[in-house]
């Protein structure tokens, strides 16, 4: 079975409808990797596919200490792991997101802690002579108004410019949207927007960049009611403008949007999840669609505990949505892998796999990716082998 070529996102044009009851089907889970040391474990991030291999980050199980970038290679029916970067705090610590790749094959990532000032770093990994070499591109937190504690992963444009968010820093200290760009071999940071309470905070989620350069994101809280918002930062000439697209109400519409990036279909509809809120207060999947100058949010699935609780971000696979939840399921509350499919205007949820908290993992914590056979790959924060420092897993539906 082919397991190493990962499919690209596929677009889906659809109108939203609330999902129906959730049947459970049993998929097969394979644990591909489980760290054995605390300093190299606790896998928060989404995986990245490059040249038939999987790359990922492990945050280290103590904030501000340790972490690694690893590579998984499939050969002869087995997966092998190699740590290609071990953080020592001076060059960063606690990476929590995926890597992104430029047109030359260089990989870029964010470490939430460590660096020269202790507020995180942006780093580059380049392959030279068969070895990966790290370069720190930027140390966050040089001054009080500088972005601090970067989130998850970058978004990259065709020119190699990098965009991200930070939980703190900026003119109000409540987080930022920032850009890193290169000129003459020197990387420079510019803050595109500094959050205030009314526009949402903290901006924990990664960004989604559309075809014209708009940057979409969410905040966990802030806004009216402190329930979180969906926003867009848009380029206008040489400046950037901020707009709140939707403010959550802490009710049936959801609250506390996921820390993963929004996704978009071919008609411009955005898809996301919230960790809480909804009918059962354990999260929802939703769409956000534009009509004229206004945006409308529609819940397409309510999680109920048995079918998962506290969902992470979504991923397109064909005409279906895939994701994980931090908790829930009918076994131990250790999280599930789920699928959302649309038929006759109604979204149906299917549980593909329930984690047991053992060697398979506990608490999947990020967006998934798929290969071209429909197999699902992701990470779990806990469980696994000795130490229970997390897993990289594959689920065959």
Secondary structure in CASP SS format (residue, H / E / C, confidence):
PFRMAT SS
TARGET T0000
AUTHOR 0000-0000-0000
METHOD secondary structure of the structure
MODEL  1
X C 1.00
X C 1.00
X C 1.00
X C 1.00
X C 1.00
X E 1.00
X C 1.00
X C 1.00
X C 1.00
X C 1.00
X C 1.00
X C 1.00
X C 1.00
X C 1.00
X C 1.00
X C 1.00
X C 1.00
X C 1.00
X C 1.00
X C 1.00
X C 1.00
X C 1.00
X E 1.00
X E 1.00
X C 1.00
X C 1.00
X C 1.00
X E 1.00
X E 1.00
X E 1.00
X E 1.00
X E 1.00
X E 1.00
X C 1.00
X C 1.00
X C 1.00
X C 1.00
X H 1.00
X H 1.00
X H 1.00
X C 1.00
X C 1.00
X C 1.00
X C 1.00
X C 1.00
X C 1.00
X C 1.00
X E 1.00
X E 1.00
X E 1.00
X C 1.00
X C 1.00
X E 1.00
X E 1.00
X E 1.00
X E 1.00
X E 1.00
X E 1.00
X C 1.00
X C 1.00
X C 1.00
X E 1.00
X C 1.00
X C 1.00
X E 1.00
X C 1.00
X C 1.00
X E 1.00
X E 1.00
X E 1.00
X E 1.00
X E 1.00
X E 1.00
X E 1.00
X E 1.00
X C 1.00
X C 1.00
X E 1.00
X E 1.00
X E 1.00
X E 1.00
X E 1.00
X E 1.00
X E 1.00
X E 1.00
X E 1.00
X C 1.00
X C 1.00
X E 1.00
X C 1.00
X C 1.00
X E 1.00
X E 1.00
X E 1.00
X E 1.00
X C 1.00
X C 1.00
X C 1.00
X C 1.00
X E 1.00
X E 1.00
X C 1.00
X C 1.00
X C 1.00
X C 1.00
X C 1.00
X E 1.00
X E 1.00
X E 1.00
X E 1.00
X E 1.00
X E 1.00
X E 1.00
X E 1.00
X C 1.00
X C 1.00
X C 1.00
X C 1.00
X E 1.00
X C 1.00
X E 1.00
X E 1.00
X E 1.00
X E 1.00
X E 1.00
X E 1.00
X E 1.00
X E 1.00
X C 1.00
X C 1.00
X E 1.00
X E 1.00
X E 1.00
X E 1.00
X E 1.00
X E 1.00
X E 1.00
X E 1.00
X E 1.00
X C 1.00
X C 1.00
X C 1.00
X C 1.00
X C 1.00
X C 1.00
X C 1.00
X C 1.00
X E 1.00
X E 1.00
X E 1.00
X C 1.00
X C 1.00
X C 1.00
X C 1.00
X E 1.00
X E 1.00
X C 1.00
X C 1.00
X C 1.00
X C 1.00
X C 1.00
X E 1.00
X E 1.00
X E 1.00
X E 1.00
X E 1.00
X E 1.00
X E 1.00
X E 1.00
X C 1.00
X C 1.00
X C 1.00
X C 1.00
X E 1.00
X C 1.00
X E 1.00
X E 1.00
X E 1.00
X E 1.00
X E 1.00
X E 1.00
X E 1.00
X E 1.00
X C 1.00
X C 1.00
X E 1.00
X E 1.00
X E 1.00
X E 1.00
X E 1.00
X E 1.00
X E 1.00
X E 1.00
X E 1.00
X C 1.00
X C 1.00
X H 1.00
X H 1.00
X H 1.00
X C 1.00
X C 1.00
X C 1.00
X C 1.00
X C 1.00
X C 1.00
X C 1.00
X C 1.00
X E 1.00
X E 1.00
X C 1.00
X C 1.00
X C 1.00
X C 1.00
X C 1.00
X E 1.00
X E 1.00
X E 1.00
X E 1.00
X E 1.00
X C 1.00
X C 1.00
X C 1.00
X C 1.00
X C 1.00
X C 1.00
X C 1.00
X C 1.00
X C 1.00
X E 1.00
X E 1.00
X E 1.00
X E 1.00
X E 1.00
X E 1.00
X E 1.00
X E 1.00
X C 1.00
X C 1.00
X E 1.00
X E 1.00
X E 1.00
X E 1.00
X E 1.00
X E 1.00
X E 1.00
X E 1.00
X E 1.00
X C 1.00
X C 1.00
X C 1.00
X E 1.00
X C 1.00
X C 1.00
X E 1.00
X E 1.00
X E 1.00
X E 1.00
X C 1.00
X C 1.00
X C 1.00
X C 1.00
X C 1.00
X E 1.00
X E 1.00
X C 1.00
X C 1.00
X C 1.00
X C 1.00
X C 1.00
X E 1.00
X E 1.00
X E 1.00
X E 1.00
X E 1.00
X E 1.00
X E 1.00
X C 1.00
X C 1.00
X C 1.00
X C 1.00
X C 1.00
X C 1.00
X C 1.00
X E 1.00
X E 1.00
X E 1.00
X E 1.00
X E 1.00
X E 1.00
X E 1.00
X E 1.00
X C 1.00
X C 1.00
X E 1.00
X E 1.00
X E 1.00
X E 1.00
X E 1.00
X E 1.00
X E 1.00
X E 1.00
X E 1.00
X C 1.00
X C 1.00
X E 1.00
X C 1.00
X C 1.00
X E 1.00
X E 1.00
X E 1.00
X E 1.00
X C 1.00
X C 1.00
X C 1.00
X E 1.00
X E 1.00
X E 1.00
X C 1.00
X C 1.00
X E 1.00
X E 1.00
X E 1.00
X E 1.00
X E 1.00
X E 1.00
X E 1.00
X E 1.00
X E 1.00
X C 1.00
X C 1.00
X C 1.00
X C 1.00
X C 1.00
X E 1.00
X C 1.00
X E 1.00
X E 1.00
X E 1.00
X E 1.00
X E 1.00
X E 1.00
X E 1.00
X E 1.00
X C 1.00
X C 1.00
X E 1.00
X E 1.00
X E 1.00
X E 1.00
X E 1.00
X E 1.00
X E 1.00
X E 1.00
X E 1.00
X C 1.00
X C 1.00
X C 1.00
X C 1.00
X C 1.00
X C 1.00
X C 1.00
X E 1.00
X E 1.00
X E 1.00
X C 1.00
X C 1.00
X C 1.00
X C 1.00
X E 1.00
X E 1.00
X E 1.00
X C 1.00
X C 1.00
X C 1.00
X C 1.00
X E 1.00
X E 1.00
X E 1.00
X E 1.00
X E 1.00
X E 1.00
X E 1.00
X E 1.00
X C 1.00
X C 1.00
X C 1.00
X C 1.00
X C 1.00
X E 1.00
X C 1.00
X E 1.00
X E 1.00
X E 1.00
X E 1.00
X E 1.00
X E 1.00
X C 1.00
END
